[in-house]
Amino acid sequence: MSLMLSISGARGIVGESLTPFEILKIASAFSQHLPKGKILIGRDPRPSGKAIEKLLEGYLRLLGRNVVLLGILPTPTIGLCVKLSGAAGGIAITASHNPEQWNALKLFNSEGMFLPVEFWNSVESGKFETPEYAIHSKEGETSSKTDCIQLHLERILELPYVDAKAIKDSKFLVAYDGCGGAGPTTILPMLSKLEVKTVAIGTAMDGNFIHEPEPTPRNLEMLSELVRTTGACLGLATDPDADRLALVDETGTPIGEEYTLALATLHVFSKKRSDCVVNFSTSMMIDDIAREYGVKVHRTPVGEYHVSKSMLEKNAIIGGEGNGGVIIPEMHPVRDATTAAAIILTLMAKTEKKVSELVSMLPKRFMFKKRMLFSGNFYNIERRILKYFSDRKVRYDDGVWVGYDSGFIHIRPSNTEPIIRFIVEDSDELNAKELIKRAFKSISG
């Protein structure tokens, strides 16, 4: 399998597709792309991260760059620190929800945003020049920055959508699953500041994930059991780089990561209104909420960069991706599980409702997902898909997206894995099940 280059970064299996040669090639292109200035480096705890950090540190110094090491931090915390510190850019060494043998480089510009697809296309085509190395005694220097967590938490508590007093007065007991990733560095101190009593698993931050790292319902059995045995009112789960948040209700039932953004949007719109931006794969619960508040929903291709860019253009106050990724531009233009957790807790405190009650307030929709191993040119199979869905509204911005009155079908190659993703949603469960079968058959059959 070749190295995957996309707006989600450079991602591969360490020692196979993600090799030292590829890492240095990307670092060289990144340094040439950026203006002068320091580069911040942070990582999640997976085993290969420390070695990759050292490799990048030495190479960037030889390019004349000053390097600031942040240690183990969530990706959103790294992005925020890049923006606040006046750095030229930053690198998060993390493969997010991928298994331990994977790693990746997520790259930030000076504004703490991910780089556009044009940069990655240039890397893939080899358009960047051979770098100029620093002469003797002009190499860059290494320093560290230790206040990133504090800066992150301070900004969360300043948001108009977070009510610290209401949360403190609610005397919540929350269960948390950090999976062994970087999330505990911000989630646990934030819960402590909010005086939320917490029981937690997966907080060792040793890179040994306690279950498959993607925070989908089938991977949250341990958290569900923790909620049931402790009587917690809420379960929170983060992926290894803590940009995605999944929820478990007070009965121990995983409600699905689509509800994270929906519930956060419900609360934010009760305070302030604007148009909303989500990706094509995000549940139409967002459309239902937006309709109630008289605002529009804009959809982009999957990928944080696409959503963030559109949000800034449209002055959206909230948006994100239905995989548990909530973006609040007043905070910073990236998905942020810690911010999302604070907003959800505020919603619970202000409404005095349980998670299951909040879920029941939203229109019922049924989403089904499948995947298929795939490598090659996706566009070669588009016609086979359209043969099954030619009577619908079709968009080609990101794979094939087919929309209709009560739902959508989205079939696309993943940015992060060698697979095709199939996502179907409908207000009727039987219809959704039939559509996912048709979607899968359009390729596999």
N, C-alpha and C positions, 0 to 999 in steps of 0.2 A: 504494500500500500504506500502511495506517495504522500508527501507532506501536504496537509490541507491548508491552503492559504485563502483567507476570506476576511470579511469585516469582523469576524469573531477571532481573528488572530492567526498565528501560525501554529498548527496543532498536529501532533503525531505521536507515535510510540517511541519512547526514548531508546536510542541505540539502533533503531530501524529506520524510520522516516525522519524523526527528530534527532539529528546527529550534531556534533560540535560544528561541523562544516556549515550546516544549514543555519544553526543558531548565529554563527558569526556573520554569515552572509546577510541575514536579516538585521542584525545589529549595525552592520556597516551601512545598509540602506537607510535604516532609521536615523542614524546620526547625520547622514547627508541630507535627509529630508527636513530635519529640525533646524531652527535658528540656533545661534550660539547660546550656551547656558548649560546648567547642570541637568543630569538625568537621575530620576528617582527609581529605585528598584525595590519591589516587594514581592512576596510569594505566598503561596499556600503551603501546608506542611508536607506535601507528598515527597517521598524519599529522594527523587532526583532534583528537587528544587534548589537545595543548597549548592550542589555542584554547578548547576546552570547559573545560579547567582554569581558564583566565583568566576566562572568563565566570562560572563558579561561584564563584570566589574573590571577585570584585568584588560579585556579588549577595549572597552570604552575609554579607559584611562590612557591606553596607548594611542587612541584617536584624539587625545587631548581633552577629553571630557572629564569634568568633575562628577563623581558618582556619589549619591546619597543612598545608603542602605536603610531600608525601613523594617526589615525582618518579616515575620509572619503577620499578615494583615489581610482583611477582605479586599477584594478588587475595588469596590466602591470607595473604601477608605483610602486606598492608594491614589485613585483618580482625584479625590477631593484634595489630598495633600499636594499633588502636582499643581493643581489650580491655585491653592492658597500660598504655596511656597515660592511662586514665581519661577518654577523650573521650566526648562525648554520642553520637557516631555517626561514620560515615565513608562516603566515596564512592570506588568504584573505577570509573574511566572506561575501560571495555573492552567490546568486543563478543565477547570470548572467541574461539570458533572461526569466527565469521563473517568474510567477506572484508573487505578494507581499507576499502571504501566505507561499511561499517557502523560504528556505535559504540553505546555503551550506558552507562547509569548503573546500577551495582550498589550497593545501599544497605545499610549495616550499622548495627545498633543498638549500644548501649554494650557489649554482651557479644561483639561481633564476629560476630553472626549476621545473616543476611539477614532482611529484613522479611517479615511474613506476607502472605497473599493479601488479607486485609482492608484493609491499607493501600493496595494497588494498586487494589482495587475502589473505595475512597474517592476516589483520584486520578481514576479513570476517570469516576466519577459527579459529579465537581466538588464534593464535600462540604466541601473545605477553604476557609477564609475568605480574604478579601483580606488579605495580610500587613501587619503594622505595621512600618514602616521606622524605623531608628534616627535619632534627631535629630542635628543637627550636632554634631560632636566626640564622638559616642558610637558611631561606627561601629566595627566589629570590626577586629582587627589580623591581619596575616599573619606567620607564622613558618615555620620548616622543622624537620624531624626527620630525622636522618641515621643513627640507630642501628638502624633496623628490621631490616636484613639480619642484623646481629650478633645481635639478640634472637631472631630466627627460628632461626638456626643453633644457637645455644646451647640452645634448647629441644628441637630435634631430637636433638641429641647426648645430652640428658638422658633421653630416652625409654628405657624398659626393653626395647624391641623393637629398639633400635639398638646394635650392638656395634662401636664405632669401632676397637678393637684388632684384632678379627677381620678387619675390612675392610682395615685397613692391612697386616696380615700376609699377606693374600691377593695383594697386588701386582697388582691388577686393571688392565686396560686397557679403558676404556669409550669408546664413541663417543656423541656427543650432538648432537641437532638442536634448536636453539632457535627455528627457523623465522623469526627476525627479531623475536620477541616479547620479553616481559619475563623469561622463565625464566632466562636466563644470569645475572641479578643474584644469584640464590640457588643455582642448580644448580652453577655453576662454582666458587664459593668453597667450597661444601659438599664437592665432590669433591676440591678441593685440601686441605681440612682432613683428609679421610679418606685422603690420600696416594694417591688414585686417578689414575693417568695417564690423561689425557683428550685425545681428538681431537674437534674440534667444528666444526660448520657452523651458519649462521644465528644468529650471535652478535652481529651489528652493532647490534641493538636500534634500528634506524632506521625501523621500521614497514613496510619493504618485505619482505613475506613471501616467502621463497624457494620456496614451493610453496603449494598450498591449505592453509589453516591447521589444519583439523581433523586430528588425529593418527590417522587411520585407515590401514589397511595400504596402500591404493592411493596415499596421499600420502607414503609413507616410502621411496620408491625411492632417493633420495639417501643416506639414512641406511643403508639396506641395503648399498649399494655401499661406503660408508665402513667398515662393519663388515667386509666381505669383504676389502677391500684393506689394512686395517691389522691384521687379526687380532684385533680387539677381542672380548672375551668377552660383551659386552652392548651393545645400542644403546638409548639413552633418547631419547624425543621428548616435547616439551611443546607444548601449544597456546599462543596468544599471551599469555594471562594466567596460564599455568602452574598451573592447578588440576587439569589432567588429564595423566596420564602413560601413554605407550604404550611397548611393549618390542619390540625386535628381538633374536632369539637369536643365538648365536655363528656360525651359518651364514649370517647375513644375512636370515633369514626373519622378517617381522613376524608375531608370534604372535596379534595381535588384542588390542584394548584391554580385553576382558573378563578377560583373564588377569592384568592388573595387580592388581585387587582380589582375585581368587582366590588368587594367590600371596602377597599381603600378609596375607590372612586366614589362610592356612595357617601362616605364620610366627608371627603374633600368637597364634593359638590354641595353638601349641606352648609358649608362655610363660604364657598366662593365658586364662581362658575366660569367656564371657558370651554372652547372646543376641546376634544380629547383625541389623542393619537394612539393607535395600537397597531399591531401587525395583522397580517391576513389570517393567521392561525388562532387569533384570540377570540374567545367566546363572544357571541352576540348579546350576552348579558350586559356588556358595556353599552351596546346600542339601546337596550331597554332602559338603562339608567339615564343615559344621555337624553333620550326622548322625554323622560319624566321631568328633566330639568331644562328642557328647551335648548339644548346645545347639540352640536354635530360631532360625529365620529369620523375621523380620517384614518384610513388604513394604508400601511406601507409594507414592503417586503419584510420578511423575518430578519432580525438582526438589530441589535441595540443602536448601532450608528444610524440606521435609517429612521427609526422611531425618534431618537433624540434630535436629529437634524430637523425633522418635520415639526416636532414639538416647539423648538426654538423659533422656527419660521412662523408658526401659527399662534405663538404666545400661549400655548397650552399649559395649564397648571398641574395636570396629572396625565399620565399615559403609561405605556409600558408593553409588556408581553404577557400572554396568558400562561406562561410557564412559571408564574410566581414572581415575575419581575416588575416591580413598581418603580416608576421614575417620577421624581418631583424636581423640576428644574430649579425651584427656589433653593433646593439643597445642592444639587449638582446633576448634570444631565446623563446619569447612568442608573442602571437598576441597583436597588439598595435594599437588602433584606432587613437591615437594622432599622432604617427609617420606616419601612412597611410595618414592622412589628409594633413600633410606637404608635402608628396611626390606627392599627387594628385594635390595640389596647384602649386607645382613646375612644374609638367608636363603641366598644363594649362598655366602657365606663360612663359615657354620656347617655347612652340609650338604656343602660341597665338591662341589656338583653344578653342571653347566652348565644354562643356561636351558632348553634342549631336554629335558634329563633331568627337570627340575622339572615342565615341562609334561606330560611323559609319565606322571607320577605321578597326575595328575588324571583322573577319569573323562571319557571322550571325549563331547563334546556338539557339536551342529552348529547354528549360529545363522546366520540369513539376514535381511538388512535391505533394505527398499525404501522409497522415498519418492514422494510425489505432490504436486504443487502444489495448494494449497487455501486458500481464504479463505471465511469464512461460519460458519454454525452447525453444528458437528460433530454435534450431537445429532439433527439432521434425517436423518442417514444411519445412525444406530445400528441401526435395524430391518433395513436391508439387510444389515448385517454379521451380525446374529443369525440371519438366515434360513439362513446357511451353517453356523453353529456352535451351534445351539440345543440340541444334545445334550450340551454341555460345561458345566463349572463356569464361571460368568461373574461378573465384577465390573465395576462402573461408576465406581470411584473416580477413574480417569484414562483417559478414552476407554473402550475396551472391552478388558478383559483376560480371556482364555479359558484356563483351566488344565486340565491333564489329567495322568495319571500320569507320562508321560515327557517333558513339556515344557509350553510355553505359546505363546499367540499374543497379541500386544499391538498394538492399532491405536489411535493417538492423534494429536490435533493437537499440533504442536510448540509449546513455550514460546518458542522463539528464532527460528523461521523460519516463513514462510507455507506450511507443508507439512503433510501427514499422514505419520506414520512407521509403517511396518509392520515388526514384529520377530517372528520365529518361531524357536523353539529346540526341538530334539528329540534324543533319544539315537540316533535312526536318521536318517542323512543323507537318504535318499530320501524318507522321510516328511516331514522338515523342508522339503525342496524342494517337495513337493506342497502342503504347508500354506501356504507363502508365496504360491504361485500362487493358491490358493483365497482367501486373505486379500485379495490385490490385486484379484482378480476380484469380490469381494463389494462393492467400491466402483466400480471402473472398468468392470466388466461390466454 
